[in-house]
Amino acid sequence: GVGDQKRPGIVHRLDKGTSGVMVVAKNQKCHEGLVLLFSTHDIQREYQAIVMKTRMAQAGPIETTIGRHPQNRLKQKANIPKGKRAKTFYRVTETFESCSQVICTLETGRTHQIRVHMSEMLKAPICMDPIYGNPKDHLKRLPAKVAAHLKDYPHPLLHARKLGFIHPITKEELLFEAEPPGVYARTLELLKDQL
């Protein structure tokens, strides 16, 4: 009976295959308060991703509109005239031979926001992203050991690392963090081994 009956307590979502922290409300009052925090963007959200690019500005903001892609209903697209405002701050934390790791902080939370901003605005699609990237091409460009490790992995290497907010009822400042899953951590290890 909390929120939507099909998805009780669910306040927000992660893209299919994205790992990391999510918040779920235990009661209706909390659910309503959390939904309001997300709608006013009063949530601290930090993601980490491995992207298929090595030469780019070390940090910066990306601000566009994002809306449904006019030709492909599975995709979102940047700079759509009637799209919603989307802002991402990114910084490169590590650069490898064929890819980089970035940390992205969201000011807004649009569907596929990081994936769209990385692929369209920076020409740096997230590694193994089947919608905004080209996993076959990624595997060819990655070192052999990394490619062997990821060859059957069907999801983008995108991880929701931190989620922070002021609890809508207790007013307590909360910050939750999650380490990336094994497949992501092992990919990073293998990339570091190549340096």
C-alpha positions as CSV (number, residue, x, y, z in Angstrom):
1,G,0.0,0.0,0.0
2,V,3.0,2.4,-0.2
3,G,3.1,4.3,-3.5
4,D,2.3,2.4,-6.7
5,Q,0.7,-1.0,-6.0
6,K,2.8,-2.7,-8.7
7,R,6.0,-1.3,-7.3
8,P,5.4,-0.7,-3.6
9,G,7.7,1.8,-1.9
10,I,9.8,2.4,-5.0
11,V,10.7,6.1,-5.2
12,H,13.0,6.1,-8.2
13,R,14.6,3.7,-10.6
14,L,17.9,2.6,-12.0
15,D,18.3,1.6,-15.7
16,K,18.3,-2.1,-16.3
17,G,21.7,-3.5,-15.5
18,T,22.9,-0.4,-13.5
19,S,24.1,-1.5,-10.1
20,G,24.2,0.4,-6.9
21,V,22.1,2.3,-4.3
22,M,18.3,2.7,-4.4
23,V,15.9,4.1,-1.9
24,V,12.7,2.4,-1.0
25,A,10.1,4.0,1.3
26,K,8.6,1.9,4.2
27,N,5.4,4.0,4.6
28,Q,3.2,6.3,2.5
29,K,4.2,9.6,4.3
30,C,7.9,8.8,3.8
31,H,7.2,7.8,0.1
32,E,5.5,11.1,-0.6
33,G,8.3,13.1,1.1
34,L,11.0,11.2,-0.9
35,V,9.1,11.6,-4.2
36,L,9.1,15.4,-3.5
37,L,12.8,15.4,-2.8
38,F,13.5,13.6,-6.1
39,S,11.2,16.0,-8.0
40,T,12.9,19.1,-6.6
41,H,16.3,17.5,-7.2
42,D,17.2,17.7,-3.4
43,I,19.1,14.4,-3.6
44,Q,22.8,13.8,-3.8
45,R,23.5,11.2,-6.5
46,E,26.9,10.1,-7.6
47,Y,27.6,7.4,-10.2
48,Q,30.8,5.9,-11.6
49,A,31.2,4.6,-15.1
50,I,33.8,3.3,-17.5
51,V,33.5,5.1,-20.8
52,M,35.1,4.4,-24.2
53,K,37.2,7.5,-24.6
54,T,40.6,8.6,-23.4
55,R,41.0,12.2,-24.5
56,M,38.4,14.6,-23.1
57,A,38.3,17.5,-20.7
58,Q,39.1,16.3,-17.2
59,A,35.9,17.7,-15.7
60,G,32.9,19.8,-16.5
61,P,29.2,20.3,-16.6
62,I,26.9,19.0,-19.3
63,E,23.5,20.7,-19.7
64,T,20.9,19.9,-22.3
65,T,17.3,18.9,-22.6
66,I,16.5,15.2,-22.8
67,G,13.4,13.7,-24.3
68,R,12.3,10.6,-26.2
69,H,14.3,9.9,-29.4
70,P,12.1,10.7,-32.4
71,Q,13.1,7.6,-34.3
72,N,13.8,5.0,-31.6
73,R,11.3,4.6,-28.7
74,L,13.9,2.7,-26.6
75,K,16.2,5.7,-26.5
76,Q,16.4,9.2,-25.1
77,K,18.0,12.0,-27.0
78,A,19.8,15.2,-26.0
79,N,18.6,18.7,-27.1
80,I,15.1,17.7,-27.9
81,P,13.0,20.9,-28.3
82,K,10.3,19.8,-25.8
83,G,12.6,17.7,-23.6
84,K,13.2,18.3,-20.0
85,R,16.3,20.1,-18.6
86,A,19.1,17.7,-17.7
87,K,22.4,18.6,-16.0
88,T,25.3,16.3,-15.2
89,F,28.7,17.1,-13.7
90,Y,31.5,14.7,-14.6
91,R,35.2,14.3,-13.7
92,V,37.7,11.8,-15.1
93,T,39.3,9.8,-12.2
94,E,41.4,7.4,-14.3
95,T,42.5,7.1,-17.9
96,F,43.5,3.7,-19.4
97,E,44.8,2.7,-22.8
98,S,41.4,2.5,-24.5
99,C,38.9,3.9,-21.9
100,S,38.5,6.1,-18.8
101,Q,36.7,6.0,-15.5
102,V,34.4,8.9,-14.7
103,I,32.4,10.0,-11.7
104,C,29.1,11.7,-12.5
105,T,27.0,13.8,-10.2
106,L,23.5,14.5,-11.2
107,E,21.7,17.8,-10.7
108,T,18.6,16.4,-12.4
109,G,17.6,12.7,-12.9
110,R,16.2,12.1,-16.4
111,T,15.8,8.7,-17.9
112,H,19.2,7.5,-19.3
113,Q,20.7,10.9,-18.5
114,I,24.3,9.8,-17.9
115,R,24.2,7.4,-20.8
116,V,22.9,10.1,-23.2
117,H,25.2,12.8,-22.0
118,M,28.3,10.6,-22.2
119,S,27.5,9.2,-25.6
120,E,26.1,12.3,-27.4
121,M,27.8,15.2,-25.7
122,L,31.2,13.8,-25.0
123,K,31.3,11.0,-27.6
124,A,32.3,8.7,-24.7
125,P,29.6,5.9,-24.6
126,I,29.6,3.8,-21.5
127,C,31.5,0.6,-21.9
128,M,29.2,-2.3,-23.0
129,D,26.1,0.0,-23.3
130,P,23.9,-1.9,-25.8
131,I,21.6,1.1,-26.6
132,Y,24.0,4.1,-26.7
133,G,27.2,2.3,-27.5
134,N,28.5,-0.6,-29.6
135,P,29.6,-3.5,-27.3
136,K,31.2,-5.4,-30.2
137,D,33.4,-2.4,-31.1
138,H,34.2,-1.9,-27.4
139,L,35.4,-5.5,-27.0
140,K,37.7,-5.0,-30.0
141,R,39.2,-1.9,-28.6
142,L,39.7,-3.2,-25.0
143,P,42.8,-5.1,-23.9
144,A,42.3,-8.9,-24.6
145,K,42.0,-9.9,-20.9
146,V,39.3,-7.2,-20.3
147,A,37.4,-8.2,-23.5
148,A,37.5,-11.8,-22.4
149,H,36.1,-10.9,-19.0
150,L,33.3,-8.8,-20.5
151,K,32.4,-10.7,-23.6
152,D,29.1,-12.0,-22.4
153,Y,28.2,-9.1,-20.1
154,P,24.9,-7.5,-21.4
155,H,24.9,-4.2,-19.4
156,P,26.6,-0.8,-19.3
157,L,29.4,-0.5,-16.8
158,L,27.5,2.1,-14.8
159,H,27.2,2.0,-11.0
160,A,25.1,4.2,-8.6
161,R,27.7,4.8,-6.0
162,K,26.2,7.3,-3.5
163,L,22.8,8.5,-2.6
164,G,22.2,11.2,0.0
165,F,19.3,13.2,1.2
166,I,17.6,14.7,4.3
167,H,15.0,12.2,5.6
168,P,11.6,13.8,4.9
169,I,10.3,12.9,8.4
170,T,13.2,12.7,10.8
171,K,15.2,15.4,9.0
172,E,18.3,13.3,9.6
173,E,21.1,13.7,6.9
174,L,21.6,10.3,5.3
175,L,24.3,9.2,2.9
176,F,24.4,5.6,1.5
177,E,27.3,4.2,-0.5
178,A,27.8,0.9,-2.4
179,E,30.9,-0.5,-3.7
180,P,30.7,-1.6,-7.4
181,P,29.8,-5.2,-8.1
182,G,32.4,-7.9,-8.9
183,V,32.2,-7.5,-12.7
184,Y,32.9,-3.8,-12.5
185,A,35.6,-4.1,-9.9
186,R,37.4,-6.9,-11.8
187,T,37.2,-4.8,-15.0
188,L,39.0,-2.0,-13.2
189,E,41.6,-4.4,-11.9
190,L,42.3,-5.8,-15.3
191,L,42.6,-2.3,-16.8
192,K,45.0,-1.2,-14.1
193,D,47.1,-4.3,-14.8
194,Q,47.6,-3.1,-18.4
195,L,49.1,0.2,-17.3
